[in-house]
């Protein structure tokens, strides 16, 4: 039995990674700046399934190959609810990484130098709280750097699912302050990734946050990138795919990385033992299964957590829209809602990745197959 080279549950391995050249080039430049004592940071944003985690895995591999200590964290389980917990989350995980690599001699004595956790109630004023916790985290990270700087050129911290940090009041400005202070004494680089909202909502008065975390928004793959990815994966198991079929998969997936991988997994899984060539008939015979699996594993988890009103609104839009694009004015007409009342729900749909906003007052449902899912699901709810 042949191993299926596609796995929609795991991020892409660096040796099978394709595309994202601008982001990779920027990361490499920023990494070199950090190694040579001028630390820089970055943010990766994109909708669910756009390959943010896969890109972080590739970044991490690059950093290791350049002599850096790396740690990749995720707040997916909601481990952080305030900046005290954020401080513990970062410093304790980094300490654990140092210990696991047996970097520090006399580890027990070294650990004793770290201050215990400070409780919010021990500090009287909110401004003072922020400053004290900033100093605490900076001190901890500086101690770690002093212990490893002879063995590593820099420490690179990756935080995935960083959109959850935006819900923690003041967390991103807090990180900016801490790592800006550290930049004078230590080679730390911070890379955050998630469905980030701060780049769009930051006013000019908050522009320092945008400058500290220059944002790279992940775009969809083009046909050339998809062709390279599919051929690289399939050649590893002795299966070929023709260019016409690649173009069809580009059209069906709309260049969305997760949708493409999920489709490819199911198509390969459908191959008979004597089939070594993926063509259009094979794709066609899998379409029903592809739609069902995407609905179950990808679309339903996006749709069902929406508020009841947001569900009705996106159903009204999908039932009236011709393609994928619509304007805010059209949405007010279709939903029969005033703009002020509709806006919070459009924001909810945008933040959940249900719709994109290419430009002001213009929106689009994120995928044609999701629009089809909506039409079927909305009919069932009536």
C-alpha positions in Angstrom: 0.0 0.0 0.0 1.4 3.4 -1.0 1.8 6.1 1.5 -0.4 9.2 0.9 2.1 12.1 0.5 -0.6 14.6 1.4 -1.6 15.4 5.0 -4.1 18.2 5.7 -3.7 17.8 9.4 0.0 18.8 9.6 2.0 21.8 8.4 4.1 21.3 5.3 7.6 20.0 5.9 10.3 22.5 4.9 11.6 20.1 2.1 8.2 20.1 0.5 7.5 23.8 1.1 6.8 26.0 -2.0 6.1 29.6 -2.6 6.2 32.5 0.0 9.5 33.8 -1.5 8.9 37.4 -0.4 8.2 36.4 3.2 11.2 34.0 3.3 13.5 36.7 1.9 12.3 39.2 4.4 12.6 36.7 7.3 16.2 35.9 6.2 17.1 39.6 6.1 15.5 40.3 9.5 17.3 37.2 11.0 20.6 38.5 9.8 19.9 41.9 11.2 19.1 40.2 14.6 22.3 38.0 14.5 24.4 41.1 13.9 23.0 43.0 17.0 20.2 44.9 15.3 17.1 42.8 16.1 14.0 43.0 13.9 10.6 41.3 14.2 7.7 40.5 12.0 4.1 39.4 11.8 2.4 36.9 9.5 -1.3 37.2 8.9 -3.8 35.3 6.8 -7.1 33.5 7.0 -7.5 30.0 8.4 -5.7 27.4 6.3 -3.5 29.8 4.5 -0.2 28.2 5.6 0.9 30.4 8.5 2.0 27.5 10.6 3.8 25.9 7.7 5.7 29.1 7.1 6.7 29.3 10.8 8.0 25.7 10.5 10.1 26.8 7.5 11.3 30.0 9.3 12.3 27.9 12.4 14.3 25.5 10.2 16.1 28.5 8.7 16.9 30.0 12.1 18.3 26.7 13.4 20.5 26.3 10.3 21.9 29.8 11.0 22.9 28.9 14.5 19.9 30.3 16.5 18.0 28.9 19.5 14.3 28.7 18.5 11.1 28.1 20.3 7.6 27.9 18.7 4.6 28.6 20.9 0.9 28.6 20.4 -1.9 30.1 22.4 -4.5 28.0 20.7 -5.7 26.6 24.0 -6.1 30.0 25.5 -3.2 29.7 28.0 -2.8 33.4 28.2 -5.5 35.8 29.6 -3.4 38.7 30.9 0.1 40.0 30.6 1.2 38.2 33.8 0.3 34.9 32.2 1.9 36.1 28.9 5.2 36.7 30.9 5.1 33.2 32.4 4.0 31.6 29.1 7.1 33.0 27.2 9.7 32.8 29.9 8.8 29.4 31.2 8.7 27.8 27.8 12.0 29.3 26.8 13.6 28.1 30.1 12.2 24.7 29.4 13.8 24.7 25.9 17.2 25.8 27.4 17.0 23.0 30.0 16.1 20.4 27.4 19.2 21.2 25.4 21.4 21.1 28.5 22.8 24.5 27.6 23.3 25.8 31.1 25.8 24.5 33.6 24.7 24.5 37.2 21.0 24.6 36.1 19.5 24.5 39.6 21.4 27.5 40.8 20.6 29.4 37.6 16.8 28.7 38.0 16.9 30.1 41.5 17.8 33.5 40.1 14.4 33.9 38.4 11.9 35.9 40.4 8.6 34.2 41.4 5.4 35.1 39.8 4.0 38.5 40.8 0.2 38.6 41.5 -1.8 41.5 40.2 -3.1 42.3 43.7 0.5 43.0 44.9 0.6 46.1 42.6 -1.5 49.2 43.2 -1.7 51.0 39.9 -2.3 49.8 36.3 0.6 51.8 34.8 2.9 50.5 37.5 1.7 47.0 36.9 2.6 47.2 33.2 6.1 48.7 33.9 6.9 46.1 36.6 5.9 43.2 34.5 7.8 44.6 31.5 10.9 44.7 33.7 10.3 41.2 35.0 10.0 39.7 31.5 12.9 41.7 30.1 15.1 40.6 33.1 14.2 36.9 32.6 14.9 37.0 28.9 18.1 38.8 29.4 19.3 36.2 31.9 18.5 33.5 29.4 20.4 35.3 26.6 23.5 35.8 28.8 23.6 32.0 29.4 23.3 30.9 25.8 24.9 33.7 23.8 28.2 31.9 23.5 26.5 28.9 21.9 23.8 30.6 19.8 23.8 33.7 17.5 20.3 34.7 18.4 17.1 33.5 20.1 14.0 33.5 17.8 10.6 33.2 19.4 7.6 32.2 17.2 4.1 32.7 18.5 1.4 30.9 16.5 -2.4 31.6 16.9 -1.4 35.1 17.9 -4.9 36.4 17.2 -5.8 35.2 20.6 -3.3 37.5 22.1 -5.2 40.5 20.6 -7.9 39.7 23.1 -5.5 40.2 26.0 -5.6 43.9 26.8 -2.4 45.6 26.0 -0.5 42.4 25.1 1.0 43.4 21.7 2.2 46.9 22.9 3.5 45.1 26.0 5.6 42.8 23.8 6.8 45.7 21.8 8.0 47.5 24.8 9.8 44.4 26.3 11.6 43.4 23.1 12.5 47.0 22.2 14.3 47.3 25.5 16.0 43.9 25.0 17.2 44.9 21.5 19.9 47.1 23.1 21.4 44.1 25.1 20.3 40.9 23.4 19.7 39.2 20.0 16.0 38.4 20.3 13.7 38.1 17.3 9.9 37.8 17.7 7.7 36.5 15.0 3.9 36.4 15.5 1.4 34.7 13.2 -2.4 34.5 13.2 -5.6 36.0 11.8 -4.4 39.4 13.0 -6.6 42.4 13.1 -4.3 45.1 14.4 -2.8 46.1 11.1 -6.2 47.2 9.7 -7.6 48.8 12.9 -4.5 50.7 14.1 -4.9 54.4 13.7 -1.9 56.7 13.0 -1.5 57.2 16.7 -0.7 53.5 17.1 1.5 53.2 14.1 4.6 52.2 16.2 3.0 48.8 16.7 2.8 48.4 12.9 6.4 49.5 12.5 7.6 47.1 15.2 5.7 44.1 13.7 5.8 44.7 9.9 3.0 42.6 8.6 3.1 40.1 5.7 -0.4 39.0 4.6 -0.3 35.5 3.0 -1.8 35.4 -0.5 -3.2 32.3 -2.3 -1.0 30.1 -4.4 -0.8 30.5 -8.2 -0.8 27.7 -10.8 3.0 27.6 -11.0 3.4 27.2 -7.2 0.6 24.6 -7.1 2.3 22.7 -10.0 5.6 22.7 -8.2 4.0 21.5 -5.0 1.9 18.7 -6.5 4.8 17.4 -8.7 7.2 17.4 -5.8 4.8 15.5 -3.6 3.7 13.0 -6.1 7.1 12.2 -7.5 8.1 11.0 -4.0 5.6 8.1 -4.5 5.9 7.5 -8.2 2.7 9.1 -9.3 2.3 11.7 -12.1 -0.3 14.4 -12.8 -0.9 16.2 -16.1 -0.9 20.0 -16.5 -4.6 20.1 -17.4 -5.5 18.4 -14.1 -3.2 20.8 -12.2 -5.0 23.8 -13.7 -8.3 22.2 -12.7 -7.1 21.8 -9.1 -5.9 25.4 -9.1 -9.4 26.5 -10.3 -11.3 24.3 -7.8 -9.0 25.1 -4.8 -8.8 28.8 -5.8 -5.2 28.6 -4.6 -6.2 28.1 -1.0 -3.5 26.0 0.6 -5.6 23.9 3.0 -8.3 23.3 0.4 -5.7 22.2 -2.1 -4.0 19.8 0.4 -7.4 18.4 1.5 -8.4 17.8 -2.1 -5.1 16.2 -3.0 -5.3 13.9 0.0 -8.7 12.6 -1.0 -7.8 12.3 -4.7 -4.7 10.3 -4.0 -6.6 8.2 -1.5 -9.1 7.2 -4.2 -6.4 5.8 -6.5 -6.6 2.1 -7.3 -3.4 0.1 -6.9 -2.9 0.0 -10.6 -3.4 3.8 -11.1 -0.3 6.0 -11.2 -1.6 8.9 -13.1 -4.0 11.6 -11.7 -6.2 13.0 -14.4 -9.5 14.9 -14.8 -11.8 11.8 -14.6 -10.2 10.8 -11.3 -10.7 14.3 -9.9 -14.3 14.3 -11.1 -15.1 11.0 -9.4 -13.8 12.5 -6.0 -15.7 15.7 -6.1 -18.7 14.6 -4.0 -16.4 13.2 -1.3 -14.2 16.3 -1.4 -17.2 18.6 -0.9 -18.5 16.5 2.0 -15.1 16.3 3.7 -14.4 20.0 3.4 -17.9 20.7 4.8 -17.3 18.5 7.8 -13.6 19.4 8.6 -13.2 23.0 7.4 -16.5 24.8 6.6 -18.7 23.7 9.5 -16.1 24.6 12.2 -16.0 28.1 10.7 -19.8 28.5 10.3 -21.3 27.0 13.5 -19.5 29.2 16.1 -21.0 32.3 14.5 -23.7 34.2 16.4 -27.3 33.4 15.2 -27.6 36.9 13.6 -24.3 36.6 11.8 -25.4 33.2 10.4 -28.6 34.8 9.0 -26.7 37.7 7.5 -24.2 35.5 5.7 -27.0 33.3 4.5 -28.9 36.4 3.1 -25.7 37.5 1.4 -25.0 34.1 -0.1 -28.5 33.7 -1.4 -28.4 37.0 -3.2 -24.8 37.3 -4.4 -23.9 36.3 -8.0 -20.2 35.7 -7.6 -18.2 36.1 -4.4 -17.8 39.9 -4.3 -20.3 42.3 -2.8 -20.4 45.8 -1.4 -21.5 47.0 2.1 -24.4 48.8 0.5 -25.5 45.6 -1.2 -25.3 43.8 2.1 -27.6 46.4 3.8 -30.1 45.9 1.0 -30.1 42.1 1.1 -30.3 41.9 4.9 -32.7 44.9 5.2 -30.5 46.2 8.0 -29.2 49.7 8.7 -25.4 50.2 8.3 -24.8 50.9 11.9 -26.6 47.7 13.0 -25.0 45.6 10.2 -21.4 46.7 10.8 -20.6 44.6 14.0 -21.8 41.5 12.2 -19.7 42.2 9.1 -16.8 42.7 11.5 -17.5 39.3 13.1 -17.7 37.6 9.7 -14.4 39.2 8.7 -12.6 38.3 11.9 -13.8 34.7 11.6 -12.4 34.5 8.0 -15.8 33.9 6.5 -15.5 37.0 4.3 -12.4 39.0 3.2 -12.2 42.8 2.8 -10.0 43.6 -0.3 -10.7 47.3 0.1 -12.9 49.6 2.1 -16.6 48.8 1.8 -15.9 45.9 -0.5 -16.1 42.3 0.6 -16.0 38.8 -0.7 -17.0 35.3 0.6 -13.6 33.6 1.1 -14.3 30.5 -1.2 -16.7 29.3 -3.8 -17.1 25.9 -2.2 -17.9 27.6 1.1 -20.5 29.6 -0.6 -22.1 26.4 -1.9 -21.9 24.9 1.6 -23.7 28.0 2.9 -26.5 27.7 0.4 -27.1 24.0 1.3 -26.8 24.7 5.1 -29.0 27.8 5.0 -31.8 25.9 3.2 -31.7 23.3 5.9 -32.0 25.9 8.7 -35.2 27.5 7.2 
